[in-house]
């Protein structure tokens, strides 16, 4: 395990956000949830000091280093119109000197807002496709086009949810461990699986048995468990470590009860959680990811699954720019 941890910390990263994010206690939220509530902490990755923050910054630090090592001069990636990952990729291109091409599914907006506005501000080229099903083929076509023009493209999968991207997030767990905080449970938003795989691997590598609960923003439980499992296998291979040393032998906990009508569609519970965090802690969540994750946290406290005596860490993965679309 020590060897695998050393391999993680020696992997190359681009220091886009060199400052640790704070860990705060949500005292007023805990008091609102009652005397049986656990101690609730929050890891403020919404405050990462690059590209408007969020968990995608941790992934991109590792993925951009991988692209540089491959000799790339262009990053190609994809997502929805309001993709946080695409916004961070665009910002990384601006800071590191990569050209960036984004493939976004949806109709081109008359007036770009929120993340799409920032994509353009950071200088990315945007190509629109009608649906998520068209993204991979279009990225491949863009890569071929750029190669024919003499450029060196590097395709980044949706969400940067690759073993390398997940390892970038795992380094965040090492950062958390350095503060002396040791949660019993970590709750976060999960969608493309990289954040959850990184959190599980990071906990295993620092010797924690913490439960890692990914609250799905869109995928069914079984599908997301499968994605996270494959990423953990890739992480083990990337580190030259046994699967068990990166947490592959642990349960992959996915809560898909907050998905509602689908990706980006708020529910009564997620809207209530967003309002509760705002009115008790002055903290802004986003309607796509963190509000649903917070709804999952609150539901588990109220059901007694998370209770007094536990230390629960809510990992704020950012994305609140989408609130202003």
C-alpha positions in Angstrom: 0.0 0.0 0.0 2.9 2.4 0.9 4.4 1.7 -2.5 1.1 2.4 -4.3 0.7 5.6 -2.3 4.2 6.7 -3.3 3.3 6.0 -6.9 0.2 8.1 -6.6 2.1 11.1 -5.2 4.9 10.8 -7.7 2.6 10.9 -10.7 3.0 14.0 -12.8 0.4 16.7 -12.4 0.0 20.3 -13.7 -0.3 22.5 -10.6 -3.4 24.4 -11.7 -4.7 24.7 -8.2 -1.8 24.4 -5.8 -3.7 25.4 -2.6 -5.5 23.0 -0.4 -9.3 23.6 0.0 -10.7 24.2 3.5 -12.7 21.7 5.6 -15.5 23.3 7.5 -18.1 22.0 10.0 -21.7 22.6 9.1 -23.0 23.4 12.6 -26.2 25.1 11.7 -27.2 22.4 9.2 -26.4 19.7 11.8 -28.6 21.6 14.4 -31.4 21.8 11.9 -31.3 18.1 11.3 -31.7 17.4 15.0 -29.9 15.8 18.0 -29.5 12.5 16.3 -27.6 14.0 13.3 -23.9 13.1 12.9 -21.1 15.6 12.8 -21.2 17.0 9.3 -18.1 18.5 7.6 -17.7 19.8 4.1 -14.6 19.7 1.8 -14.9 22.9 -0.2 -13.6 21.9 -3.6 -16.0 24.6 -5.0 -13.2 26.9 -3.8 -10.3 25.3 -5.7 -8.3 28.2 -7.0 -8.6 27.6 -10.8 -11.2 27.9 -13.5 -14.0 28.6 -11.0 -13.2 25.4 -9.1 -14.8 22.0 -8.7 -13.7 18.4 -8.6 -12.9 18.5 -12.4 -9.9 20.6 -11.6 -8.3 17.8 -9.6 -8.9 15.4 -12.5 -7.6 17.9 -15.1 -4.3 18.5 -13.2 -3.5 14.8 -13.9 -5.0 14.5 -17.3 -3.3 17.6 -18.7 0.0 16.3 -17.5 -0.7 13.0 -19.3 -1.6 15.0 -22.5 1.6 17.0 -22.2 3.7 13.8 -21.7 2.1 12.4 -24.9 3.2 15.5 -26.8 -0.2 16.9 -27.4 -1.0 20.4 -28.5 -4.8 20.2 -28.5 -7.3 18.9 -26.0 -10.6 17.5 -27.3 -13.4 16.7 -24.9 -17.2 16.6 -24.7 -20.2 17.2 -22.4 -23.5 18.8 -22.1 -24.1 22.5 -22.8 -23.4 23.3 -19.1 -20.6 20.9 -18.6 -18.3 21.7 -15.6 -15.6 19.4 -17.1 -15.6 21.3 -20.4 -15.3 24.6 -18.6 -12.3 23.4 -16.7 -10.8 21.9 -19.8 -11.1 25.2 -21.6 -9.5 27.0 -18.7 -6.7 24.5 -18.6 -6.0 25.0 -22.3 -5.8 28.8 -21.7 -3.4 28.3 -18.7 -1.2 25.6 -20.3 -1.1 26.6 -23.9 -3.3 23.9 -25.4 -5.8 24.5 -28.1 -9.2 23.2 -26.9 -12.1 21.9 -28.9 -15.3 21.1 -27.0 -18.1 18.9 -28.4 -21.3 19.9 -26.6 -24.6 18.2 -27.1 -27.6 20.4 -27.4 -28.8 23.3 -29.5 -26.4 26.3 -29.8 -27.7 28.9 -27.4 -28.6 32.4 -28.8 -26.8 34.0 -25.8 -24.3 31.7 -24.1 -24.7 31.6 -20.3 -22.9 30.2 -17.3 -20.4 27.5 -18.3 -20.9 27.9 -22.0 -20.1 31.6 -21.7 -17.0 30.7 -19.8 -16.0 28.1 -22.4 -15.9 30.9 -25.0 -14.2 33.4 -22.6 -11.4 30.9 -22.0 -10.9 30.6 -25.8 -12.3 27.1 -26.6 -13.7 26.2 -30.0 -17.2 24.7 -29.6 -18.9 22.2 -31.9 -22.5 21.3 -31.2 -24.1 17.9 -31.7 -27.7 17.0 -31.3 -27.4 14.3 -28.6 -24.9 12.6 -26.3 -24.8 9.6 -28.6 -23.0 11.7 -31.2 -20.3 13.0 -29.0 -17.7 10.1 -29.2 -17.9 9.9 -33.0 -17.6 13.7 -33.4 -14.5 13.8 -31.1 -12.9 11.1 -33.2 -13.7 13.0 -36.4 -12.3 16.2 -34.9 -9.1 14.3 -33.9 -8.7 13.0 -37.4 -9.3 16.5 -38.8 -6.6 18.0 -36.6 -4.1 15.2 -37.3 -4.5 15.8 -41.0 -3.7 19.5 -40.3 -0.5 18.5 -38.5 -1.7 19.0 -35.0 -1.3 16.5 -32.1 -4.7 16.1 -30.4 -5.4 14.3 -27.1 -9.0 13.1 -26.6 -10.2 13.4 -23.0 -13.3 11.2 -22.2 -16.4 12.8 -20.8 -15.8 14.0 -17.2 -12.1 13.1 -17.5 -13.2 9.9 -15.8 -10.2 7.8 -16.7 -7.9 6.0 -14.3 -5.5 9.0 -14.6 -8.3 11.5 -13.9 -9.6 9.4 -10.9 -6.0 9.4 -9.5 -6.0 13.1 -9.7 -9.0 13.1 -7.4 -7.4 10.5 -5.1 -4.7 13.0 -4.4 -7.4 15.1 -2.9 -8.1 12.4 -0.3 -4.4 12.5 0.6 -4.7 16.3 1.0 -7.7 15.7 3.3 -5.8 13.1 5.4 -3.0 15.7 6.0 -5.5 17.9 7.9 -6.1 15.2 10.6 -9.7 14.9 9.6 -10.8 11.2 9.4 -14.4 10.8 8.3 -16.4 7.7 8.8 -18.5 8.4 5.7 -17.8 10.5 2.6 -20.9 11.7 0.6 -20.5 13.2 -2.9 -22.2 13.6 -6.3 -21.4 10.9 -8.7 -22.1 10.7 -12.5 -19.2 9.6 -14.8 -17.6 7.6 -11.9 -14.2 9.2 -11.7 -14.7 11.1 -8.5 -16.1 8.1 -6.7 -13.3 5.8 -8.0 -10.7 8.3 -6.9 -12.3 8.7 -3.5 -12.5 5.0 -2.9 -8.9 4.5 -4.0 -7.6 7.5 -2.0 -9.3 6.2 1.2 -7.8 2.7 0.7 -4.3 4.2 0.0 -4.3 6.3 3.2 -5.6 3.4 5.2 -9.1 4.5 5.8 -12.2 2.2 5.9 -14.5 5.1 5.3 -17.8 4.4 3.4 -17.8 6.4 0.2 -21.4 7.1 -0.9 -21.8 8.4 -4.4 -25.2 10.0 -4.9 -26.0 9.6 -8.6 -27.0 12.5 -10.7 -28.3 10.4 -13.6 -27.0 6.8 -13.8 -28.8 3.7 -12.2 -27.1 2.1 -9.3 -25.9 -1.0 -11.1 -24.5 0.9 -14.1 -22.6 3.4 -12.0 -21.2 0.6 -9.8 -19.9 -1.1 -12.9 -18.3 2.1 -14.2 -16.6 2.7 -10.8 -15.4 -0.9 -10.7 -13.7 -0.7 -14.1 -12.0 2.6 -13.1 -10.7 1.0 -9.9 -9.2 -1.9 -12.0 -7.6 0.7 -14.2 -6.2 2.6 -11.2 -4.6 -0.6 -9.8 -3.0 -1.2 -13.2 -1.8 2.4 -13.5 -0.1 2.2 -10.0 1.2 -1.3 -10.5 -0.8 -2.3 -7.4 -3.2 -5.0 -6.3 -6.9 -4.3 -6.8 -7.5 -4.7 -3.1 -4.9 -2.0 -2.3 -7.0 0.6 -4.1 -10.3 -0.5 -2.6 -11.6 -2.8 -5.3 -12.6 -5.3 -2.6 -14.9 -2.8 -0.9 -18.6 -2.2 -1.5 -19.3 0.4 -4.2 -22.1 2.4 -2.6 -24.3 4.2 -5.1 -27.5 6.0 -4.1 -29.7 6.5 -7.2 -32.8 7.5 -5.3 -32.2 11.2 -5.9 -32.1 11.0 -9.7 -35.7 11.9 -10.2 -36.6 12.6 -13.8 -33.0 12.6 -14.9 -29.8 14.5 -15.4 -30.2 18.2 -14.7 -33.8 18.0 -13.6 -34.3 19.2 -10.0 -36.4 17.3 -7.6 -38.4 18.6 -4.6 -35.7 17.0 -2.4 -32.8 18.6 -4.2 -34.4 22.0 -4.3 -35.1 21.7 -0.6 -31.5 20.7 0.1 -30.1 23.6 -2.0 -32.3 26.0 -0.1 -31.4 24.5 3.3 -27.6 24.8 2.6 -28.1 28.4 1.5 -30.3 29.5 4.4 -28.4 27.6 7.2 -24.8 27.9 6.0 -24.7 30.6 3.3 -23.4 28.0 0.9 -24.4 27.7 -2.7 -24.9 24.2 -4.3 -25.6 23.6 -7.9 -28.9 22.1 -9.1 -27.4 19.3 -11.2 -25.0 17.6 -8.9 -24.4 18.8 -5.4 -28.0 19.6 -4.6 -28.9 16.0 -5.3 -25.9 14.8 -3.3 -27.0 17.0 -0.4 -30.5 15.6 -0.7 -29.1 12.1 -0.4 -27.1 13.1 2.7 -30.1 14.7 4.4 -32.3 11.7 3.6 -29.8 9.3 5.1 -29.6 11.4 8.3 -33.3 11.5 8.6 -33.6 7.8 8.0 -31.0 7.1 10.7 -28.4 5.6 8.4 -26.1 8.4 9.3 -26.4 9.4 13.0 -24.8 10.9 16.0 -21.4 9.4 16.6 -20.5 9.4 12.9 -18.3 12.0 11.3 -19.7 12.6 7.8 -17.9 14.6 5.2 -19.8 16.1 2.3 -17.4 16.7 -0.6 -18.6 19.8 -2.3 -17.6 19.2 -5.9 -18.5 22.7 -7.2 -20.6 23.4 -10.3 -22.6 26.2 -8.8 -22.0 28.3 -12.0 -24.9 26.2 -13.5 -27.2 27.9 -11.0 -26.9 31.1 -13.1 -27.7 29.6 -16.5 
